[in-house]
Amino acid sequence: MKITLAKAGLAAFLTISASLISAPSQATTPLLPPSATVSSNGLNLSVEASSSEVHVTWTVNDETQSVILSKDGADLTAATGSGEFVDTNVNAGEEPIYSVRTEAAVTASELLATGFDANLNVVKAAKRSTKTNAAYAPVGIPFKTSLNFFGLNLQPAAAATVDNTRIRYQAFVPSAYESVPRECLTSGDIWNQTFFGDYFRFNGDNRTFDATPASSRIRFDVTADWLNSGNLTFQKSVGSTHKYQYTSSGTLVADTILKAPTSSMTYTNFKESSTVSMFQIKADTQNPFCAGSNLNGIYYTADFALYRNGTYSIDGVALDYPNHEIWIEKDNSGTWRRLVANAGTTSCLYSINTVFGCTNSWNLNGIY
């Protein structure tokens, strides 16, 4: 039997059907893009997510190395050399962070290598018995992007144009306090440290990943004004560094406060237009108490392309200390979407350890 519907009835039928079977109301696109490719000193990680599974692949330079794959900090599997893994324990709208890491013993030559600090005291170059290399890739698990009902392919609407887009890059120390490296102490401080033990502390930011925190080591905001031909404006700031010392009663008290100059953070405008704006931000900011030492500071360089139609791309690299995060906001909504979340490693503070896997790179694109 053949059934026909009048045009008006068919239109009503399609309207009702589409409303009943539409994708979940929260969005058809998650906060993070569904794919990411990152690398860290020869360790390469690629993640591709669908609505039902995540395909993870990794490659290493040394195929004899042991590799551990983790999801949100929990180990999923271990392998030797390059490999792949399919994670089916996923739900649409989730934002897991996948990571792979390798660990190797510090060689005898690395362990015995010596140098001199600012006060000509002999110091050991390697501070740990193992060296870790890690790569992190956050992704979003997408909702189904098309629905088929009686042969009808119903696609979600394209992203609407926006009036302005803001990128926020922050680096922060997650702990409340950090031990003060010997390289950052005065000769008098070294004397106290020698006779009284671990006597000094630097302040951290005491937080997790957060777009609007009370404290960060550095922050860079760049805003594209699409109503003004994509005009780009930027703001940068550096948090104060406090050096604390323990009193005889075991209480930490503030000793000295310094702040690194914002001139260590640079901005380059590549292009401005009503549809796309491109720029680069870069930081090479050292702890002001450690100026002139061989310790690493906060380093990153990142190229951005922002499009008014709601898409973006990021290509960047950062030193794996401290933590790095990138967020995006549109139309001054106060709703931030996290694009990058990189947890750093304290050992990467020491310049000698940068060869041990202390850089992370991103090549991301998606919808915001």
C-alpha positions as CSV (number, residue, x, y, z in Angstrom):
1,M,0.0,0.0,0.0
2,K,1.4,3.4,-0.9
3,I,1.0,6.2,1.5
4,T,1.1,9.9,0.4
5,L,1.1,13.0,2.4
6,A,0.0,16.5,1.4
7,K,2.8,19.1,1.4
8,A,1.5,20.8,4.4
9,G,1.2,17.6,6.3
10,L,4.6,16.5,5.3
11,A,6.2,19.7,6.5
12,A,4.5,19.4,9.9
13,F,5.5,15.7,10.1
14,L,9.2,16.6,9.4
15,T,9.1,19.4,11.9
16,I,7.8,17.2,14.7
17,S,10.1,14.3,13.8
18,A,13.2,16.5,13.7
19,S,12.4,17.9,17.2
20,L,11.9,14.4,18.6
21,I,15.1,12.9,17.2
22,S,17.4,15.9,17.3
23,A,20.8,15.6,19.0
24,P,21.2,16.3,22.7
25,S,20.4,19.9,23.7
26,Q,23.8,20.7,25.1
27,A,25.5,20.8,21.6
28,T,26.4,18.8,18.6
29,T,30.0,19.8,19.1
30,P,31.9,19.3,22.4
31,L,34.2,21.8,24.0
32,L,37.4,20.2,22.5
33,P,38.1,19.1,19.0
34,P,37.7,15.4,18.3
35,S,41.2,14.9,17.1
36,A,44.7,16.0,18.3
37,T,48.3,15.3,17.3
38,V,51.1,16.2,19.7
39,S,54.8,15.3,20.0
40,S,57.5,15.5,22.6
41,N,61.1,14.8,21.7
42,G,60.5,11.9,19.4
43,L,57.4,10.6,21.2
44,N,54.4,11.2,18.9
45,L,50.7,10.8,19.9
46,S,47.7,11.0,17.6
47,V,44.1,10.7,18.9
48,E,40.9,10.4,16.7
49,A,37.5,10.4,18.5
50,S,34.1,9.3,17.2
51,S,30.8,9.2,19.1
52,S,31.5,5.6,20.1
53,E,35.3,5.1,20.4
54,V,38.7,6.8,20.5
55,H,41.5,5.5,18.3
56,V,44.9,6.3,19.8
57,T,48.2,5.7,18.0
58,W,51.8,6.5,19.1
59,T,55.3,6.3,17.7
60,V,58.7,6.4,19.4
61,N,62.2,6.8,18.0
62,D,63.4,3.8,20.1
63,E,61.2,0.8,19.4
64,T,62.7,-1.0,22.5
65,Q,61.3,1.6,24.9
66,S,58.4,0.8,27.2
67,V,55.4,3.0,26.6
68,I,52.5,3.6,29.0
69,L,49.2,4.9,27.7
70,S,47.0,6.7,30.2
71,K,43.5,8.4,30.2
72,D,42.8,11.2,32.6
73,G,45.8,10.0,34.7
74,A,44.8,6.4,34.9
75,D,47.0,3.8,33.0
76,L,45.1,2.0,30.2
77,T,47.8,-0.2,28.7
78,A,51.6,-0.7,28.4
79,A,53.5,-1.6,25.3
80,T,57.0,-1.8,23.8
81,G,57.7,0.7,21.0
82,S,55.1,2.2,18.7
83,G,51.5,1.0,18.9
84,E,47.8,1.7,18.9
85,F,44.8,1.3,21.2
86,V,41.0,1.7,20.8
87,D,39.1,3.0,23.8
88,T,35.4,2.1,23.6
89,N,34.7,3.2,27.1
90,V,33.6,6.7,26.0
91,N,30.4,8.8,26.1
92,A,29.5,11.7,23.8
93,G,30.3,15.1,25.3
94,E,33.2,13.8,27.5
95,E,36.6,15.5,27.3
96,P,39.3,12.9,28.2
97,I,43.0,13.6,28.2
98,Y,45.1,10.8,26.7
99,S,48.8,10.7,27.3
100,V,51.7,8.4,26.5
101,R,55.0,8.4,28.5
102,T,58.3,6.7,28.5
103,E,60.8,6.3,31.3
104,A,64.5,5.6,31.1
105,A,67.3,5.4,33.6
106,V,69.6,8.4,33.8
107,T,73.0,7.3,32.5
108,A,76.1,7.2,34.6
109,S,77.6,10.1,32.7
110,E,74.4,12.2,33.1
111,L,74.3,11.4,36.8
112,L,77.9,12.3,37.4
113,A,77.9,15.4,35.3
114,T,78.7,18.5,37.3
115,G,78.5,22.2,36.9
116,F,78.7,25.4,39.0
117,D,75.9,27.6,40.4
118,A,76.0,31.4,40.5
119,N,78.2,31.1,43.7
120,L,80.7,28.7,42.1
121,N,79.5,25.8,44.2
122,V,79.7,22.4,42.5
123,V,76.2,21.0,41.8
124,K,75.0,17.7,40.3
125,A,73.4,18.1,36.9
126,A,71.0,15.2,37.1
127,K,68.6,15.4,40.0
128,R,66.7,12.2,39.5
129,S,67.5,8.6,38.8
130,T,65.0,8.4,35.9
131,K,64.0,10.7,33.1
132,T,60.4,10.9,31.8
133,N,59.2,11.8,28.3
134,A,55.4,12.4,28.0
135,A,52.9,13.7,25.4
136,Y,49.4,14.8,26.3
137,A,46.4,15.0,23.9
138,P,42.9,16.3,25.2
139,V,40.0,15.5,22.8
140,G,36.2,15.9,22.8
141,I,33.9,12.9,22.2
142,P,31.5,14.2,19.5
143,F,27.8,13.7,19.4
144,K,26.4,12.1,16.3
145,T,26.6,14.7,13.6
146,S,23.8,13.4,11.4
147,L,20.5,11.7,12.0
148,N,18.7,9.4,9.6
149,F,15.0,9.0,10.0
150,F,13.0,7.3,7.2
151,G,15.9,8.0,4.8
152,L,16.1,11.7,5.7
153,N,19.6,12.9,6.6
154,L,19.2,15.7,9.1
155,Q,22.5,17.7,9.7
156,P,23.1,20.0,12.7
157,A,23.1,23.7,11.9
158,A,26.4,25.3,11.1
159,A,28.0,27.5,13.7
160,A,26.6,31.1,13.7
161,T,29.0,34.0,13.2
162,V,30.1,35.8,16.4
163,D,30.9,39.4,17.3
164,N,34.2,38.8,19.1
165,T,36.5,35.9,20.0
166,R,39.0,35.9,22.9
167,I,41.9,33.5,23.4
168,R,43.4,33.1,26.9
169,Y,46.8,31.4,27.5
170,Q,47.9,30.8,31.1
171,A,50.8,29.1,32.8
172,F,50.6,28.2,36.4
173,V,52.2,26.3,39.3
174,P,49.5,23.9,40.6
175,S,51.0,23.5,44.1
176,A,50.7,26.1,46.9
177,Y,54.5,26.2,47.5
178,E,57.6,24.9,45.7
179,S,61.1,24.3,47.0
180,V,63.6,27.0,46.1
181,P,66.4,25.6,43.9
182,R,69.9,26.4,45.1
183,E,70.5,28.4,41.9
184,C,67.9,31.0,43.1
185,L,69.4,31.6,46.5
186,T,71.9,34.3,47.7
187,S,75.1,33.2,49.4
188,G,73.4,34.0,52.8
189,D,70.4,31.9,51.8
190,I,72.7,29.0,50.8
191,W,74.3,29.2,54.3
192,N,70.9,28.9,55.9
193,Q,69.8,26.1,53.6
194,T,73.0,24.2,54.3
195,F,72.7,24.3,58.1
196,F,68.9,24.3,58.5
197,G,67.7,22.1,55.6
198,D,65.0,22.9,53.1
199,Y,64.5,26.4,54.5
200,F,62.9,28.4,51.7
201,R,59.8,28.2,49.4
202,F,58.4,30.0,46.4
203,N,54.6,30.5,46.1
204,G,52.6,28.5,43.6
205,D,49.1,29.2,42.3
206,N,47.4,26.4,44.3
207,R,44.9,25.5,41.7
208,T,43.9,23.2,38.9
209,F,43.0,24.1,35.3
210,D,40.7,27.1,35.4
211,A,39.9,29.9,32.9
212,T,39.3,32.6,35.5
213,P,41.6,31.8,38.4
214,A,42.7,34.0,41.2
215,S,46.3,33.4,40.4
216,S,48.6,32.5,37.4
217,R,52.3,32.9,36.7
218,I,51.6,34.5,33.4
219,R,48.5,35.3,31.3
220,F,48.0,36.4,27.7
221,D,44.6,37.5,26.4
222,V,44.0,38.2,22.7
223,T,40.6,39.4,21.4
224,A,39.4,39.6,17.8
225,D,36.7,42.2,17.2
226,W,34.8,40.9,14.1
227,L,32.7,44.1,14.0
228,N,35.8,46.1,13.5
229,S,37.5,44.1,10.7
230,G,38.9,41.5,13.0
231,N,40.9,44.1,14.9
232,L,43.2,42.3,17.5
233,T,43.9,43.7,20.9
234,F,46.0,42.0,23.6
235,Q,46.6,42.1,27.3
236,K,49.5,40.4,29.2
237,S,50.3,40.1,32.9
238,V,52.8,38.4,35.2
239,G,52.1,37.2,38.7
240,S,54.2,38.2,41.6
241,T,56.8,35.7,43.0
242,H,57.0,35.4,46.7
243,K,59.9,33.9,48.5
244,Y,59.0,32.5,51.9
245,Q,61.2,31.2,54.7
246,Y,60.5,29.1,57.7
247,T,60.7,30.6,61.2
248,S,62.1,28.8,64.2
249,S,58.5,27.8,65.0
250,G,58.1,26.2,61.6
251,T,55.8,28.9,60.2
252,L,56.3,30.2,56.6
253,V,56.6,33.9,56.4
254,A,57.0,36.1,53.3
255,D,60.6,37.2,52.8
256,T,60.9,39.0,49.5
257,I,58.5,39.7,46.6
258,L,59.7,40.2,43.0
259,K,57.9,40.3,39.6
260,A,59.3,39.3,36.2
261,P,58.9,41.9,33.4
262,T,56.1,41.6,30.9
263,S,58.6,42.4,28.2
264,S,59.4,38.7,28.2
265,M,56.0,38.1,26.6
266,T,55.7,39.1,22.9
267,Y,52.8,39.4,20.5
268,T,52.9,39.4,16.6
269,N,50.0,40.3,14.5
270,F,50.0,38.4,11.2
271,K,46.5,39.3,9.7
272,E,43.3,41.0,10.6
273,S,40.1,40.8,8.5
274,S,36.3,40.5,9.0
275,T,36.5,36.7,8.6
276,V,39.9,35.6,10.0
277,S,42.6,37.0,12.2
278,M,46.0,35.4,12.8
279,F,48.7,36.1,15.4
280,Q,51.5,34.6,17.5
281,I,52.1,34.9,21.2
282,K,55.4,33.9,22.8
283,A,56.8,33.9,26.3
284,D,60.3,33.3,27.8
285,T,59.8,34.4,31.3
286,Q,62.2,33.4,34.1
287,N,61.6,33.4,37.8
288,P,63.0,36.9,38.9
289,F,64.8,35.3,41.8
290,C,66.7,33.0,39.4
291,A,67.7,35.6,36.8
292,G,71.1,34.7,35.3
293,S,70.9,31.1,36.4
294,N,70.9,28.0,34.1
295,L,67.3,27.2,35.2
296,N,64.5,27.2,32.7
297,G,61.7,29.7,32.8
298,I,58.2,29.6,31.4
299,Y,58.6,29.2,27.6
300,Y,56.0,28.8,24.9
301,T,55.3,30.0,21.3
302,A,51.9,29.5,19.7
303,D,50.4,30.5,16.3
304,F,46.6,31.1,16.2
305,A,44.1,31.4,13.4
306,L,40.6,32.5,14.6
307,Y,37.7,32.5,12.2
308,R,34.4,34.4,12.6
309,N,32.5,31.3,11.5
310,G,33.4,29.6,14.8
311,T,36.5,27.6,13.9
312,Y,40.1,27.9,15.0
313,S,43.6,26.4,14.6
314,I,46.6,26.3,17.0
315,D,50.2,25.3,16.2
316,G,52.5,25.7,19.2
317,V,55.2,24.3,21.5
318,A,55.8,24.8,25.2
319,L,58.4,23.8,27.8
320,D,56.9,21.1,30.0
321,Y,57.0,23.3,33.2
322,P,54.8,24.6,34.8
323,N,51.3,23.7,33.7
324,H,49.9,25.3,30.5
325,E,46.3,25.9,29.4
326,I,44.6,27.6,26.5
327,W,40.9,28.7,26.6
328,I,38.5,30.3,24.1
329,E,35.5,32.5,24.7
330,K,33.0,34.2,22.3
331,D,30.9,37.3,22.5
332,N,32.0,38.1,26.1
333,S,29.7,35.3,27.3
334,G,31.8,34.3,30.3
335,T,31.7,30.7,29.1
336,W,35.2,29.4,28.4
337,R,36.1,26.3,26.4
338,R,39.3,24.6,27.2
339,L,41.5,23.8,24.2
340,V,44.8,22.8,25.8
341,A,45.6,21.4,29.2
342,N,49.2,20.4,29.7
343,A,50.4,19.2,33.1
344,G,54.1,20.0,33.6
345,T,57.0,18.1,35.2
346,T,59.1,19.8,37.9
347,S,62.3,18.2,36.6
348,C,61.9,20.3,33.5
349,L,62.8,23.3,35.5
350,Y,66.4,22.3,35.2
351,S,68.0,23.1,31.9
352,I,70.0,19.8,31.9
353,N,66.8,17.9,31.8
354,T,65.3,19.6,28.7
355,V,66.9,16.8,26.6
356,F,64.9,14.2,28.6
357,G,61.5,15.0,27.0
358,C,60.5,18.4,28.3
359,T,58.7,20.0,25.4
360,N,55.1,19.5,24.2
361,S,53.7,20.6,20.9
362,W,50.1,21.1,19.6
363,N,48.6,21.1,16.2
364,L,44.9,21.5,16.8
365,N,41.8,22.7,15.0
366,G,38.2,22.7,15.8
367,I,34.9,24.5,16.4
368,Y,34.4,26.9,19.4
